[in-house]
Amino acid sequence: MMNNQIILQNRAIGFVAPSGTGKTTLLVKLIPLLRERGFRVALIKHTHHDFDVDNPGKDSYALRLAGANPVLVGSRYRWALMKETPEQDEPALADLVARLDQDAPDLIMVEGFGHEKFPKIEIHRPSLGTPLLYPNDPSVIAIAIDEVSAEIYPIPVLELNRPSMIADFIIDLILPLRRHE
């Protein structure tokens, strides 16, 4: 199966913008709105930085440093799987989506992965002076903008400050996919 098919089949929609534009802020507002409407929402976030979900001084941290790979930590509240991949290429979005498949979310929201080809909403704040991404990325299917103007765009324009409007747009996209199950 092609990577794009894996992503589309799993109802992934991305949110792209330069750092500091408000991707996480918007997602924090959208996720509860979608959950209130009965959707199971998963999230994949890309980071350019090294990160760690474990803490020095914890047993799992010491075991991982000792060479255990992967390490899965679980409790009745949550579980986390940590896999060290220093000699591997960064995982493709389709590979990460496939790892979420076992939980069968209705929607996978993706923050980042702008270089991948899958449906994305661009977040744009004209006051920041950054250029729009959509002219160079045919995967951008809508723009969420904080300063709505009379300018005409070739793709839908959503009001960034109206998360319920953006949630409606997303639901309209995924409901046809949900009905065909």
PyMOL commands that place a pseudoatom at each C-alpha (Angstrom):
pseudoatom trace, name=CA, resn=MET, resi=1, chain=A, elem=C, hetatm=0, pos=[0.000, 0.000, 0.000]
pseudoatom trace, name=CA, resn=MET, resi=2, chain=A, elem=C, hetatm=0, pos=[1.330, 3.449, -0.859]
pseudoatom trace, name=CA, resn=ASN, resi=3, chain=A, elem=C, hetatm=0, pos=[2.161, 5.790, 2.007]
pseudoatom trace, name=CA, resn=ASN, resi=4, chain=A, elem=C, hetatm=0, pos=[-0.529, 8.291, 0.962]
pseudoatom trace, name=CA, resn=GLN, resi=5, chain=A, elem=C, hetatm=0, pos=[-3.156, 5.553, 1.011]
pseudoatom trace, name=CA, resn=ILE, resi=6, chain=A, elem=C, hetatm=0, pos=[-2.178, 4.572, 4.551]
pseudoatom trace, name=CA, resn=ILE, resi=7, chain=A, elem=C, hetatm=0, pos=[-2.456, 8.187, 5.671]
pseudoatom trace, name=CA, resn=LEU, resi=8, chain=A, elem=C, hetatm=0, pos=[-5.776, 8.859, 3.906]
pseudoatom trace, name=CA, resn=GLN, resi=9, chain=A, elem=C, hetatm=0, pos=[-7.291, 5.544, 4.964]
pseudoatom trace, name=CA, resn=ASN, resi=10, chain=A, elem=C, hetatm=0, pos=[-6.557, 6.465, 8.571]
pseudoatom trace, name=CA, resn=ARG, resi=11, chain=A, elem=C, hetatm=0, pos=[-8.175, 9.890, 8.224]
pseudoatom trace, name=CA, resn=ALA, resi=12, chain=A, elem=C, hetatm=0, pos=[-5.088, 11.968, 8.929]
pseudoatom trace, name=CA, resn=ILE, resi=13, chain=A, elem=C, hetatm=0, pos=[-5.297, 15.725, 8.605]
pseudoatom trace, name=CA, resn=GLY, resi=14, chain=A, elem=C, hetatm=0, pos=[-2.312, 17.955, 9.146]
pseudoatom trace, name=CA, resn=PHE, resi=15, chain=A, elem=C, hetatm=0, pos=[-1.806, 21.403, 10.571]
pseudoatom trace, name=CA, resn=VAL, resi=16, chain=A, elem=C, hetatm=0, pos=[1.175, 23.249, 9.135]
pseudoatom trace, name=CA, resn=ALA, resi=17, chain=A, elem=C, hetatm=0, pos=[2.712, 26.657, 9.710]
pseudoatom trace, name=CA, resn=PRO, resi=18, chain=A, elem=C, hetatm=0, pos=[6.008, 28.168, 10.759]
pseudoatom trace, name=CA, resn=SER, resi=19, chain=A, elem=C, hetatm=0, pos=[6.946, 27.699, 14.413]
pseudoatom trace, name=CA, resn=GLY, resi=20, chain=A, elem=C, hetatm=0, pos=[5.182, 30.127, 16.736]
pseudoatom trace, name=CA, resn=THR, resi=21, chain=A, elem=C, hetatm=0, pos=[2.110, 30.553, 14.531]
pseudoatom trace, name=CA, resn=GLY, resi=22, chain=A, elem=C, hetatm=0, pos=[-0.288, 28.719, 16.844]
pseudoatom trace, name=CA, resn=LYS, resi=23, chain=A, elem=C, hetatm=0, pos=[-0.607, 25.123, 15.651]
pseudoatom trace, name=CA, resn=THR, resi=24, chain=A, elem=C, hetatm=0, pos=[-0.635, 23.645, 19.144]
pseudoatom trace, name=CA, resn=THR, resi=25, chain=A, elem=C, hetatm=0, pos=[-2.929, 26.394, 20.451]
pseudoatom trace, name=CA, resn=LEU, resi=26, chain=A, elem=C, hetatm=0, pos=[-5.476, 25.597, 17.744]
pseudoatom trace, name=CA, resn=LEU, resi=27, chain=A, elem=C, hetatm=0, pos=[-5.216, 21.836, 18.282]
pseudoatom trace, name=CA, resn=VAL, resi=28, chain=A, elem=C, hetatm=0, pos=[-5.794, 22.251, 22.032]
pseudoatom trace, name=CA, resn=LYS, resi=29, chain=A, elem=C, hetatm=0, pos=[-9.080, 23.978, 21.145]
pseudoatom trace, name=CA, resn=LEU, resi=30, chain=A, elem=C, hetatm=0, pos=[-10.096, 21.602, 18.335]
pseudoatom trace, name=CA, resn=ILE, resi=31, chain=A, elem=C, hetatm=0, pos=[-9.541, 18.265, 20.062]
pseudoatom trace, name=CA, resn=PRO, resi=32, chain=A, elem=C, hetatm=0, pos=[-12.183, 18.807, 22.802]
pseudoatom trace, name=CA, resn=LEU, resi=33, chain=A, elem=C, hetatm=0, pos=[-14.687, 20.093, 20.211]
pseudoatom trace, name=CA, resn=LEU, resi=34, chain=A, elem=C, hetatm=0, pos=[-14.253, 16.951, 18.118]
pseudoatom trace, name=CA, resn=ARG, resi=35, chain=A, elem=C, hetatm=0, pos=[-14.383, 14.671, 21.169]
pseudoatom trace, name=CA, resn=GLU, resi=36, chain=A, elem=C, hetatm=0, pos=[-17.617, 16.352, 22.331]
pseudoatom trace, name=CA, resn=ARG, resi=37, chain=A, elem=C, hetatm=0, pos=[-19.088, 15.376, 18.959]
pseudoatom trace, name=CA, resn=GLY, resi=38, chain=A, elem=C, hetatm=0, pos=[-18.169, 11.740, 19.483]
pseudoatom trace, name=CA, resn=PHE, resi=39, chain=A, elem=C, hetatm=0, pos=[-14.913, 11.469, 17.537]
pseudoatom trace, name=CA, resn=ARG, resi=40, chain=A, elem=C, hetatm=0, pos=[-11.918, 9.518, 18.839]
pseudoatom trace, name=CA, resn=VAL, resi=41, chain=A, elem=C, hetatm=0, pos=[-8.957, 11.763, 18.111]
pseudoatom trace, name=CA, resn=ALA, resi=42, chain=A, elem=C, hetatm=0, pos=[-5.305, 10.717, 18.003]
pseudoatom trace, name=CA, resn=LEU, resi=43, chain=A, elem=C, hetatm=0, pos=[-2.384, 13.061, 17.472]
pseudoatom trace, name=CA, resn=ILE, resi=44, chain=A, elem=C, hetatm=0, pos=[1.054, 12.766, 15.922]
pseudoatom trace, name=CA, resn=LYS, resi=45, chain=A, elem=C, hetatm=0, pos=[3.394, 15.694, 16.541]
pseudoatom trace, name=CA, resn=HIS, resi=46, chain=A, elem=C, hetatm=0, pos=[6.649, 16.226, 14.705]
pseudoatom trace, name=CA, resn=THR, resi=47, chain=A, elem=C, hetatm=0, pos=[9.572, 17.854, 16.439]
pseudoatom trace, name=CA, resn=HIS, resi=48, chain=A, elem=C, hetatm=0, pos=[12.935, 18.893, 15.067]
pseudoatom trace, name=CA, resn=HIS, resi=49, chain=A, elem=C, hetatm=0, pos=[14.458, 18.574, 18.538]
pseudoatom trace, name=CA, resn=ASP, resi=50, chain=A, elem=C, hetatm=0, pos=[15.690, 15.633, 20.550]
pseudoatom trace, name=CA, resn=PHE, resi=51, chain=A, elem=C, hetatm=0, pos=[13.150, 14.846, 23.248]
pseudoatom trace, name=CA, resn=ASP, resi=52, chain=A, elem=C, hetatm=0, pos=[12.607, 12.420, 26.077]
pseudoatom trace, name=CA, resn=VAL, resi=53, chain=A, elem=C, hetatm=0, pos=[9.379, 11.315, 27.724]
pseudoatom trace, name=CA, resn=ASP, resi=54, chain=A, elem=C, hetatm=0, pos=[11.281, 9.626, 30.530]
pseudoatom trace, name=CA, resn=ASN, resi=55, chain=A, elem=C, hetatm=0, pos=[12.962, 11.220, 33.545]
pseudoatom trace, name=CA, resn=PRO, resi=56, chain=A, elem=C, hetatm=0, pos=[16.432, 10.757, 35.039]
pseudoatom trace, name=CA, resn=GLY, resi=57, chain=A, elem=C, hetatm=0, pos=[16.174, 8.945, 38.357]
pseudoatom trace, name=CA, resn=LYS, resi=58, chain=A, elem=C, hetatm=0, pos=[13.292, 6.704, 37.271]
pseudoatom trace, name=CA, resn=ASP, resi=59, chain=A, elem=C, hetatm=0, pos=[13.807, 2.948, 36.886]
pseudoatom trace, name=CA, resn=SER, resi=60, chain=A, elem=C, hetatm=0, pos=[12.633, 2.977, 33.265]
pseudoatom trace, name=CA, resn=TYR, resi=61, chain=A, elem=C, hetatm=0, pos=[15.196, 5.671, 32.452]
pseudoatom trace, name=CA, resn=ALA, resi=62, chain=A, elem=C, hetatm=0, pos=[18.018, 3.621, 34.021]
pseudoatom trace, name=CA, resn=LEU, resi=63, chain=A, elem=C, hetatm=0, pos=[16.899, 0.464, 32.208]
pseudoatom trace, name=CA, resn=ARG, resi=64, chain=A, elem=C, hetatm=0, pos=[16.806, 2.287, 28.886]
pseudoatom trace, name=CA, resn=LEU, resi=65, chain=A, elem=C, hetatm=0, pos=[20.283, 3.732, 29.487]
pseudoatom trace, name=CA, resn=ALA, resi=66, chain=A, elem=C, hetatm=0, pos=[21.449, 0.196, 30.316]
pseudoatom trace, name=CA, resn=GLY, resi=67, chain=A, elem=C, hetatm=0, pos=[20.503, -0.818, 26.775]
pseudoatom trace, name=CA, resn=ALA, resi=68, chain=A, elem=C, hetatm=0, pos=[16.899, -2.053, 26.876]
pseudoatom trace, name=CA, resn=ASN, resi=69, chain=A, elem=C, hetatm=0, pos=[15.295, -1.037, 23.583]
pseudoatom trace, name=CA, resn=PRO, resi=70, chain=A, elem=C, hetatm=0, pos=[12.379, -0.587, 23.264]
pseudoatom trace, name=CA, resn=VAL, resi=71, chain=A, elem=C, hetatm=0, pos=[11.084, 0.162, 26.749]
pseudoatom trace, name=CA, resn=LEU, resi=72, chain=A, elem=C, hetatm=0, pos=[7.375, 0.151, 27.479]
pseudoatom trace, name=CA, resn=VAL, resi=73, chain=A, elem=C, hetatm=0, pos=[6.174, 1.759, 30.704]
pseudoatom trace, name=CA, resn=GLY, resi=74, chain=A, elem=C, hetatm=0, pos=[2.590, 1.074, 31.697]
pseudoatom trace, name=CA, resn=SER, resi=75, chain=A, elem=C, hetatm=0, pos=[0.169, 1.823, 34.483]
pseudoatom trace, name=CA, resn=ARG, resi=76, chain=A, elem=C, hetatm=0, pos=[-3.588, 1.857, 34.831]
pseudoatom trace, name=CA, resn=TYR, resi=77, chain=A, elem=C, hetatm=0, pos=[-3.503, 5.524, 33.728]
pseudoatom trace, name=CA, resn=ARG, resi=78, chain=A, elem=C, hetatm=0, pos=[-1.397, 5.376, 30.557]
pseudoatom trace, name=CA, resn=TRP, resi=79, chain=A, elem=C, hetatm=0, pos=[1.418, 3.619, 28.786]
pseudoatom trace, name=CA, resn=ALA, resi=80, chain=A, elem=C, hetatm=0, pos=[4.317, 4.862, 26.712]
pseudoatom trace, name=CA, resn=LEU, resi=81, chain=A, elem=C, hetatm=0, pos=[6.619, 3.019, 24.355]
pseudoatom trace, name=CA, resn=MET, resi=82, chain=A, elem=C, hetatm=0, pos=[10.107, 4.444, 23.931]
pseudoatom trace, name=CA, resn=LYS, resi=83, chain=A, elem=C, hetatm=0, pos=[12.330, 3.259, 21.114]
pseudoatom trace, name=CA, resn=GLU, resi=84, chain=A, elem=C, hetatm=0, pos=[15.842, 4.541, 20.570]
pseudoatom trace, name=CA, resn=THR, resi=85, chain=A, elem=C, hetatm=0, pos=[16.550, 5.164, 16.878]
pseudoatom trace, name=CA, resn=PRO, resi=86, chain=A, elem=C, hetatm=0, pos=[19.850, 7.070, 16.666]
pseudoatom trace, name=CA, resn=GLU, resi=87, chain=A, elem=C, hetatm=0, pos=[21.086, 5.319, 13.536]
pseudoatom trace, name=CA, resn=GLN, resi=88, chain=A, elem=C, hetatm=0, pos=[17.801, 5.314, 11.650]
pseudoatom trace, name=CA, resn=ASP, resi=89, chain=A, elem=C, hetatm=0, pos=[16.264, 7.903, 9.390]
pseudoatom trace, name=CA, resn=GLU, resi=90, chain=A, elem=C, hetatm=0, pos=[13.429, 9.955, 10.784]
pseudoatom trace, name=CA, resn=PRO, resi=91, chain=A, elem=C, hetatm=0, pos=[10.239, 7.881, 10.516]
pseudoatom trace, name=CA, resn=ALA, resi=92, chain=A, elem=C, hetatm=0, pos=[7.836, 8.739, 7.722]
pseudoatom trace, name=CA, resn=LEU, resi=93, chain=A, elem=C, hetatm=0, pos=[4.371, 9.868, 8.711]
pseudoatom trace, name=CA, resn=ALA, resi=94, chain=A, elem=C, hetatm=0, pos=[2.833, 6.701, 7.235]
pseudoatom trace, name=CA, resn=ASP, resi=95, chain=A, elem=C, hetatm=0, pos=[4.999, 4.573, 9.547]
pseudoatom trace, name=CA, resn=LEU, resi=96, chain=A, elem=C, hetatm=0, pos=[3.818, 6.516, 12.590]
pseudoatom trace, name=CA, resn=VAL, resi=97, chain=A, elem=C, hetatm=0, pos=[0.179, 6.377, 11.439]
pseudoatom trace, name=CA, resn=ALA, resi=98, chain=A, elem=C, hetatm=0, pos=[0.469, 2.594, 11.078]
pseudoatom trace, name=CA, resn=ARG, resi=99, chain=A, elem=C, hetatm=0, pos=[1.545, 2.388, 14.738]
pseudoatom trace, name=CA, resn=LEU, resi=100, chain=A, elem=C, hetatm=0, pos=[-1.705, 4.119, 15.769]
pseudoatom trace, name=CA, resn=ASP, resi=101, chain=A, elem=C, hetatm=0, pos=[-3.888, 1.803, 13.686]
pseudoatom trace, name=CA, resn=GLN, resi=102, chain=A, elem=C, hetatm=0, pos=[-4.406, -0.668, 16.543]
pseudoatom trace, name=CA, resn=ASP, resi=103, chain=A, elem=C, hetatm=0, pos=[-6.484, 1.889, 18.459]
pseudoatom trace, name=CA, resn=ALA, resi=104, chain=A, elem=C, hetatm=0, pos=[-8.587, 2.772, 15.393]
pseudoatom trace, name=CA, resn=PRO, resi=105, chain=A, elem=C, hetatm=0, pos=[-9.111, 6.490, 15.996]
pseudoatom trace, name=CA, resn=ASP, resi=106, chain=A, elem=C, hetatm=0, pos=[-11.737, 8.283, 13.900]
pseudoatom trace, name=CA, resn=LEU, resi=107, chain=A, elem=C, hetatm=0, pos=[-9.241, 11.004, 13.082]
pseudoatom trace, name=CA, resn=ILE, resi=108, chain=A, elem=C, hetatm=0, pos=[-5.492, 11.454, 13.358]
pseudoatom trace, name=CA, resn=MET, resi=109, chain=A, elem=C, hetatm=0, pos=[-4.490, 15.071, 13.714]
pseudoatom trace, name=CA, resn=VAL, resi=110, chain=A, elem=C, hetatm=0, pos=[-0.911, 15.729, 12.674]
pseudoatom trace, name=CA, resn=GLU, resi=111, chain=A, elem=C, hetatm=0, pos=[1.119, 18.719, 13.779]
pseudoatom trace, name=CA, resn=GLY, resi=112, chain=A, elem=C, hetatm=0, pos=[3.964, 19.296, 11.372]
pseudoatom trace, name=CA, resn=PHE, resi=113, chain=A, elem=C, hetatm=0, pos=[5.197, 16.883, 8.690]
pseudoatom trace, name=CA, resn=GLY, resi=114, chain=A, elem=C, hetatm=0, pos=[4.706, 19.700, 6.171]
pseudoatom trace, name=CA, resn=HIS, resi=115, chain=A, elem=C, hetatm=0, pos=[6.945, 17.929, 3.640]
pseudoatom trace, name=CA, resn=GLU, resi=116, chain=A, elem=C, hetatm=0, pos=[4.590, 14.916, 3.467]
pseudoatom trace, name=CA, resn=LYS, resi=117, chain=A, elem=C, hetatm=0, pos=[1.770, 14.709, 0.931]
pseudoatom trace, name=CA, resn=PHE, resi=118, chain=A, elem=C, hetatm=0, pos=[-1.545, 14.380, 2.798]
pseudoatom trace, name=CA, resn=PRO, resi=119, chain=A, elem=C, hetatm=0, pos=[-4.454, 16.772, 3.502]
pseudoatom trace, name=CA, resn=LYS, resi=120, chain=A, elem=C, hetatm=0, pos=[-3.341, 19.769, 5.553]
pseudoatom trace, name=CA, resn=ILE, resi=121, chain=A, elem=C, hetatm=0, pos=[-4.809, 22.954, 6.941]
pseudoatom trace, name=CA, resn=GLU, resi=122, chain=A, elem=C, hetatm=0, pos=[-2.374, 25.840, 6.832]
pseudoatom trace, name=CA, resn=ILE, resi=123, chain=A, elem=C, hetatm=0, pos=[-2.413, 28.222, 9.778]
pseudoatom trace, name=CA, resn=HIS, resi=124, chain=A, elem=C, hetatm=0, pos=[-1.560, 31.735, 8.677]
pseudoatom trace, name=CA, resn=ARG, resi=125, chain=A, elem=C, hetatm=0, pos=[-1.167, 34.998, 10.563]
pseudoatom trace, name=CA, resn=PRO, resi=126, chain=A, elem=C, hetatm=0, pos=[-0.513, 37.843, 8.090]
pseudoatom trace, name=CA, resn=SER, resi=127, chain=A, elem=C, hetatm=0, pos=[0.834, 40.027, 10.923]
pseudoatom trace, name=CA, resn=LEU, resi=128, chain=A, elem=C, hetatm=0, pos=[3.829, 37.679, 11.227]
pseudoatom trace, name=CA, resn=GLY, resi=129, chain=A, elem=C, hetatm=0, pos=[4.874, 38.466, 7.654]
pseudoatom trace, name=CA, resn=THR, resi=130, chain=A, elem=C, hetatm=0, pos=[5.504, 34.854, 6.629]
pseudoatom trace, name=CA, resn=PRO, resi=131, chain=A, elem=C, hetatm=0, pos=[4.542, 33.725, 3.128]
pseudoatom trace, name=CA, resn=LEU, resi=132, chain=A, elem=C, hetatm=0, pos=[1.620, 31.393, 2.547]
pseudoatom trace, name=CA, resn=LEU, resi=133, chain=A, elem=C, hetatm=0, pos=[2.556, 27.744, 2.085]
pseudoatom trace, name=CA, resn=TYR, resi=134, chain=A, elem=C, hetatm=0, pos=[-0.405, 26.633, -0.049]
pseudoatom trace, name=CA, resn=PRO, resi=135, chain=A, elem=C, hetatm=0, pos=[0.831, 28.003, -3.396]
pseudoatom trace, name=CA, resn=ASN, resi=136, chain=A, elem=C, hetatm=0, pos=[3.778, 25.578, -3.216]
pseudoatom trace, name=CA, resn=ASP, resi=137, chain=A, elem=C, hetatm=0, pos=[1.979, 22.678, -1.534]
pseudoatom trace, name=CA, resn=PRO, resi=138, chain=A, elem=C, hetatm=0, pos=[-1.044, 21.185, -3.309]
pseudoatom trace, name=CA, resn=SER, resi=139, chain=A, elem=C, hetatm=0, pos=[-1.727, 19.106, -0.167]
pseudoatom trace, name=CA, resn=VAL, resi=140, chain=A, elem=C, hetatm=0, pos=[-2.953, 22.216, 1.673]
pseudoatom trace, name=CA, resn=ILE, resi=141, chain=A, elem=C, hetatm=0, pos=[-6.745, 21.974, 1.444]
pseudoatom trace, name=CA, resn=ALA, resi=142, chain=A, elem=C, hetatm=0, pos=[-7.692, 25.049, 3.508]
pseudoatom trace, name=CA, resn=ILE, resi=143, chain=A, elem=C, hetatm=0, pos=[-6.206, 28.092, 5.210]
pseudoatom trace, name=CA, resn=ALA, resi=144, chain=A, elem=C, hetatm=0, pos=[-7.057, 29.029, 8.804]
pseudoatom trace, name=CA, resn=ILE, resi=145, chain=A, elem=C, hetatm=0, pos=[-6.327, 32.730, 9.023]
pseudoatom trace, name=CA, resn=ASP, resi=146, chain=A, elem=C, hetatm=0, pos=[-6.657, 35.201, 11.884]
pseudoatom trace, name=CA, resn=GLU, resi=147, chain=A, elem=C, hetatm=0, pos=[-7.261, 38.283, 9.739]
pseudoatom trace, name=CA, resn=VAL, resi=148, chain=A, elem=C, hetatm=0, pos=[-10.016, 37.419, 7.304]
pseudoatom trace, name=CA, resn=SER, resi=149, chain=A, elem=C, hetatm=0, pos=[-10.046, 39.861, 4.397]
pseudoatom trace, name=CA, resn=ALA, resi=150, chain=A, elem=C, hetatm=0, pos=[-11.805, 40.245, 1.085]
pseudoatom trace, name=CA, resn=GLU, resi=151, chain=A, elem=C, hetatm=0, pos=[-8.882, 38.549, -0.655]
pseudoatom trace, name=CA, resn=ILE, resi=152, chain=A, elem=C, hetatm=0, pos=[-9.972, 35.584, -2.765]
pseudoatom trace, name=CA, resn=TYR, resi=153, chain=A, elem=C, hetatm=0, pos=[-8.141, 32.290, -2.293]
pseudoatom trace, name=CA, resn=PRO, resi=154, chain=A, elem=C, hetatm=0, pos=[-8.465, 29.182, -4.487]
pseudoatom trace, name=CA, resn=ILE, resi=155, chain=A, elem=C, hetatm=0, pos=[-9.048, 26.991, -1.402]
pseudoatom trace, name=CA, resn=PRO, resi=156, chain=A, elem=C, hetatm=0, pos=[-11.428, 27.346, 1.568]
pseudoatom trace, name=CA, resn=VAL, resi=157, chain=A, elem=C, hetatm=0, pos=[-10.585, 30.024, 4.134]
pseudoatom trace, name=CA, resn=LEU, resi=158, chain=A, elem=C, hetatm=0, pos=[-11.421, 29.299, 7.771]
pseudoatom trace, name=CA, resn=GLU, resi=159, chain=A, elem=C, hetatm=0, pos=[-11.404, 31.756, 10.650]
pseudoatom trace, name=CA, resn=LEU, resi=160, chain=A, elem=C, hetatm=0, pos=[-8.569, 30.820, 12.985]
pseudoatom trace, name=CA, resn=ASN, resi=161, chain=A, elem=C, hetatm=0, pos=[-10.373, 32.417, 15.926]
pseudoatom trace, name=CA, resn=ARG, resi=162, chain=A, elem=C, hetatm=0, pos=[-13.469, 30.252, 15.346]
pseudoatom trace, name=CA, resn=PRO, resi=163, chain=A, elem=C, hetatm=0, pos=[-12.326, 26.712, 16.187]
pseudoatom trace, name=CA, resn=SER, resi=164, chain=A, elem=C, hetatm=0, pos=[-15.898, 25.405, 15.864]
pseudoatom trace, name=CA, resn=MET, resi=165, chain=A, elem=C, hetatm=0, pos=[-15.852, 26.458, 12.184]
pseudoatom trace, name=CA, resn=ILE, resi=166, chain=A, elem=C, hetatm=0, pos=[-12.625, 24.525, 11.667]
pseudoatom trace, name=CA, resn=ALA, resi=167, chain=A, elem=C, hetatm=0, pos=[-14.062, 21.511, 13.526]
pseudoatom trace, name=CA, resn=ASP, resi=168, chain=A, elem=C, hetatm=0, pos=[-17.110, 21.599, 11.218]
pseudoatom trace, name=CA, resn=PHE, resi=169, chain=A, elem=C, hetatm=0, pos=[-14.809, 21.665, 8.181]
pseudoatom trace, name=CA, resn=ILE, resi=170, chain=A, elem=C, hetatm=0, pos=[-12.884, 18.630, 9.471]
pseudoatom trace, name=CA, resn=ILE, resi=171, chain=A, elem=C, hetatm=0, pos=[-16.079, 16.720, 10.268]
pseudoatom trace, name=CA, resn=ASP, resi=172, chain=A, elem=C, hetatm=0, pos=[-17.416, 17.409, 6.769]
pseudoatom trace, name=CA, resn=LEU, resi=173, chain=A, elem=C, hetatm=0, pos=[-14.197, 15.886, 5.414]
pseudoatom trace, name=CA, resn=ILE, resi=174, chain=A, elem=C, hetatm=0, pos=[-14.202, 12.721, 7.506]
pseudoatom trace, name=CA, resn=LEU, resi=175, chain=A, elem=C, hetatm=0, pos=[-17.922, 11.923, 7.777]
pseudoatom trace, name=CA, resn=PRO, resi=176, chain=A, elem=C, hetatm=0, pos=[-18.081, 10.498, 4.244]
pseudoatom trace, name=CA, resn=LEU, resi=177, chain=A, elem=C, hetatm=0, pos=[-15.121, 8.246, 5.131]
pseudoatom trace, name=CA, resn=ARG, resi=178, chain=A, elem=C, hetatm=0, pos=[-16.849, 7.145, 8.332]
pseudoatom trace, name=CA, resn=ARG, resi=179, chain=A, elem=C, hetatm=0, pos=[-20.085, 6.270, 6.494]
pseudoatom trace, name=CA, resn=HIS, resi=180, chain=A, elem=C, hetatm=0, pos=[-18.295, 3.906, 4.111]
pseudoatom trace, name=CA, resn=GLU, resi=181, chain=A, elem=C, hetatm=0, pos=[-17.012, 1.605, 6.852]
for i in range(1, 181): cmd.bond("trace and resi %d" % i, "trace and resi %d" % (i + 1))
show_as sticks, trace
zoom trace
